[in-house]
Every structure is written in C-alpha cells, then in structure tokens.
C-alpha cells in the first residue's frame, strides 16, 4: 500500500510539474537510455526512429540518463546560474 501511495505521489509530482523537460529516445526496443540533446553521439548510433517526449515518461519506462548528455541537462544548467 505504501508503494502504491509513493508511486502515485511521484507520478502526480511529475505530471503537475511546471517544468516539463523534453528528452530524446531511440525507439529500438533494446534501447535503455534517454538523451537531453538530439545530436548526442550515442543517439547517432540509433537506426530506429528518434522520439521526443517528456522526461518523466522516459523515466517511467525505466530508461536511464545518457552519461554524455548529463552535462547538458537543462534543469542542471538553471541551478548553476
């Protein structure tokens, strides 16, 4: 029950967040990474369609952050200023 409450809370926080970060994913079923920039070197290897979507959807789909794109994360750039 606590897990369900936690998941619901996290979903609500992501859904109603005023800041919607967009990321890019390769639609290859084996792909497990999301990217902050469309011209990422790792994303260039994708031979499937590249899709732009909200970050929380990629995270919900259990994709992890690209290590090359991590420095270009828009939310991190705002915190540095």
CORMOJO-V113795 format. One record per residue. N is the residue number from 1. RES is the residue in three letters. D_FIRST is the distance of its C-alpha to the first C-alpha in whole Angstrom. Layout:
n=(N/N)
res=(RES/RES)
d_first=(D_FIRST/D_FIRST)
This chain:
n=(1/2/3/4/5/6/7/8/9/10/11/12/13/14/15/16/17/18/19/20/21/22/23/24/25/26/27/28/29/30/31/32/33/34/35/36/37/38/39/40/41/42/43/44/45/46/47/48/49/50/51/52/53/54/55/56/57/58/59/60/61/62/63/64/65/66/67/68/69/70/71/72/73/74/75/76/77/78/79/80/81)
res=(UNK/UNK/UNK/UNK/UNK/UNK/UNK/UNK/UNK/UNK/UNK/UNK/UNK/UNK/UNK/UNK/UNK/UNK/UNK/UNK/UNK/UNK/UNK/UNK/UNK/UNK/UNK/UNK/UNK/UNK/UNK/UNK/UNK/UNK/UNK/UNK/UNK/UNK/UNK/UNK/UNK/UNK/UNK/UNK/UNK/UNK/UNK/UNK/UNK/UNK/UNK/UNK/UNK/UNK/UNK/UNK/UNK/UNK/UNK/UNK/UNK/UNK/UNK/UNK/UNK/UNK/UNK/UNK/UNK/UNK/UNK/UNK/UNK/UNK/UNK/UNK/UNK/UNK/UNK/UNK/UNK)
d_first=(0/4/5/5/6/9/10/11/12/14/15/17/18/20/21/23/24/28/29/28/30/31/31/33/32/34/33/34/31/32/31/28/30/30/33/34/38/39/42/40/42/39/38/42/41/39/41/39/38/37/34/33/30/27/26/22/23/25/22/19/22/21/25/26/29/32/34/37/36/34/37/37/34/34/32/33/37/36/35/38/40)
